C-alpha cells in the first residue's frame, strides 16, 4: 500500500493556539513527524499558514482532525509526496 510521506497544506487558524502549540499538536500524532510552519499572512483575527509535514505513513485524517480541533481550517493541499511499496 502507498504511504503519504510529505504534505504541504494551506491552513487558516486563529491566533490561539500559537504557532508553536499548533505545530506540537500535529507532531504529536505520529512518531517521527516533522512539522514546519511558515506564517504567510496575519490579520486582526487569523493567520494564514503554510504547514509542511514529513514522516513515514502520515495519517491525513488524524492531521485534518488536529487542525480542526485547534480551531483552524484546511484551505488546500498544495503538495503531496506518496511512496508505494
HELIX and SHEET records of a PDB file:
HELIX    1   1 UNK A   19  UNK A   27  1                                   9    
HELIX    2   2 UNK A   60  UNK A   69  1                                  10    
SHEET    1   A 4 UNK A  34  UNK A  42  0                                        
SHEET    2   A 4 UNK A  46  UNK A  54 -1                                        
SHEET    3   A 4 UNK A   3  UNK A  14 -1                                        
SHEET    4   A 4 UNK A  73  UNK A  83 -1                                        
END                                                                             
